[in-house]
Amino acid sequence: MTARLSGKTALITGGSRGIGRAIAEAFAAEDCALVLNARDAVRLGETAEAIAQHYGVSVTPLPCDVTDGAAVRDMVARAEAVAPLDILVNNAGIHIPNRFTDYSFDDFRAVMESNVYSVFHVTQAVLPGMIERARGRVINLASTAGKWGSRNQSAYNASKHAVVGLTRCLGLEMAPHNVLVNAICPWIVDTDMATGFMQRHAAVTGVSAEELAARMNQGVPLGRWIEPREVAGLAVYLASDEASYINGQAWAVDGGYTMI
Ligand SMILES: NC(=O)c1ccc[n+]([C@@H]2O[C@H](COP(=O)([O-])OP(=O)(O)OC[C@H]3O[C@@H](n4cnc5c(N)ncnc54)[C@H](OP(=O)(O)O)[C@@H]3O)[C@@H](O)[C@H]2O)c1
């Protein structure tokens, strides 16, 4: 069977660990060449090296902070010099929980800059090439937090609602160019981010992280957190030729938590 992403090149932001790394590995297993981004150049280089060795695909690490528009434009120019980008995965993001009344504006703004304005910078730099070639896929990591409200994390939910809204608008604007834009909306995925935000939630609420996790798991039909690879499979599908008529959607990966 032919690999599903042979001959394609993908840029994945936040590709050094967590969901981004799982997507990178799943793409590599489908013979996709990779350009990986994150801020920590050492960690990124280690991930790139490990994936290239294991899967035998080209992996180019391009570290930069995706909240920095000029650095992003430079990164995308360097990526396009390696190979035209067929797929963009906007995955980099952060989570800073707090009660709304206690948020500092700096924390609220940091979440918006990392989760929304980064998507603006990277996508605006990548789209001209995709438009010129009349083909492309953009996959945005949103969250179930982009579909509903949650206590004590309004910055994160606001940012992910913005990502879902941007996905829908770009789905409309890019369709005539054969560039398809979709979002993935996972519930809690077992990564550094999840461990970190449970500890922050515990500090805000005074309930232990273990107790909070147990309460949250009671609400989800599958009763457990998601493994990063369980998100990556959907990203492969959305990047593949099989998804050629899927556009402007916000796909829940939530074990049946939402059924709308
Ligand atoms: N984990 C969850 O429960 C969950 C659920 C739904 C959606 N999501 C979303 O899925 C995405 C990935 O989450 P994750 O859980 O895998 O997070 P993670 O484990 O914290 O990993 C985040 C990745 O993004 C990079 N990154 C963060 N800020 C960056 C910046 N400004 N510029 C460049 N790279 C940056 C990190 O590397 P450096 O620190 O080296 O930069 C790392 O590679 C995020 O958008 C998140 O909101 C996560």
The ligand as an ORCA input file, in Angstrom:
! r2SCAN-3c Opt
* xyz 0 1
  N      -2.782     18.652     26.069
  C      -4.078     18.900     25.985
  O      -4.862     18.492     26.873
  C      -4.633     19.633     24.813
  C      -6.021     19.514     24.563
  C      -6.566     20.192     23.473
  C      -5.756     20.965     22.664
  N      -4.408     21.071     22.924
  C      -3.624     21.919     22.040
  O      -2.704     21.118     21.320
  C      -1.500     21.861     21.064
  C      -0.295     21.087     21.585
  O      -0.485     20.871     22.975
  P       0.456     19.894     23.846
  O      -0.393     19.375     24.939
  O       1.192     18.970     22.976
  O       1.453     20.996     24.459
  P       2.926     20.811     25.088
  O       3.127     19.414     25.523
  O       3.067     21.893     26.093
  O       3.871     21.129     23.828
  C       3.807     22.405     23.247
  C       4.741     22.478     22.059
  O       4.644     23.808     21.512
  C       5.941     24.443     21.563
  N       5.704     25.868     21.764
  C       5.013     26.479     22.759
  N       5.000     27.811     22.592
  C       5.702     28.063     21.459
  C       6.061     29.238     20.761
  N       5.695     30.452     21.194
  N       6.788     29.130     19.609
  C       7.160     27.909     19.147
  N       6.848     26.749     19.776
  C       6.139     26.828     20.924
  C       6.687     23.699     22.673
  O       8.097     23.734     22.548
  P       9.002     24.891     23.239
  O       8.509     25.039     24.662
  O      10.407     24.430     23.106
  O       8.738     26.117     22.436
  C       6.186     22.265     22.421
  O       6.875     21.691     21.328
  C      -1.702     23.222     21.727
  O      -2.171     24.152     20.787
  C      -2.770     22.937     22.768
  O      -3.490     24.083     23.125
  C      -3.837     20.412     23.972
*
